[in-house]
Amino acid sequence: MAKLRMLLIGPPGCGKSFYGKMISKAYDVPFVSMGKILGSRVDASVLERMRKGLLAPPEAVTAVFKSLAPEFKEGFVLDGFPRSREQVRTIIDVGSSVPTLMPDFALNINLRKDVLKRKLLGRRECSCGANWNVEHVDEPEIRMVAVLPPSGSSEVCSCGKPMTMRSDDTDEVIDGRLTQHENNWSSMEEEMRRSIRVVDVHITGGADVMWPSINSVIAEELQKVRSC
């Protein structure tokens, strides 16, 4: 029976990691962030390049992608890849020779830019490892409630320690990351949609609203693969 082989793309803060982990658990396939894998499998010069917000060199990306074949033998959910037209071609070229690395489709998660920014600025974390979001969005088209501890506090974690903002969650950094994603997507969208089936999902609410919809979309796509 065909296992899920899926790319997960979308702007920073749209919920890729959150939904990726849910998808991984529901379909019993590994969830992997390409950015984290690259960070652990490339040399210092490539790491420095990535810290500056630049894409890793093509040869490094290709080598790391190929190295995932054993882990992806039974399917995968790959987050944050591709990020350029060249990386789209890498997926097709490598996948043509290593079938277990060829994705069946890509799930493109979208969330309105102004809401994205609000939710990113609302992120909070705690030294205990807990993550929260103090931003509540309640509009006719989008309703995303704040994610708070049982006490309802927007300042103190459930462990009793203070919540803090991530050091990179500033207006300037977030604007830069969102602009970079827009530029990356505009440069590769045509090639992506021509080479790989892209299924668009528009976020209109929290997980209680979106997960059934996302799960249904994935199940439908997987059924198409199994019927081929």
Buried (B, 14 or more C-beta within 10 A) or exposed (E): EEBBBBBBBBBBBBBBBBBBEBBBEBBEBBBBBBBEBBBEEBEEEBBEBBEEEEBBEEEBBBBBBEEBBEEBEEBBBBBBBBBBBBBBBBBBEBBEEBEBBBBBBBBBBBBBBEBBBBBBBBBBBBEEEBEBBBBBBEEEEBEBEBBBBEEEBBEBBBEEEEBBEEEEBEEEBBEEBBEBBEEBBEBBBEBBBEBBBBBEBEBBBBBEBBBEBBBEBBEEBBEEBEEE
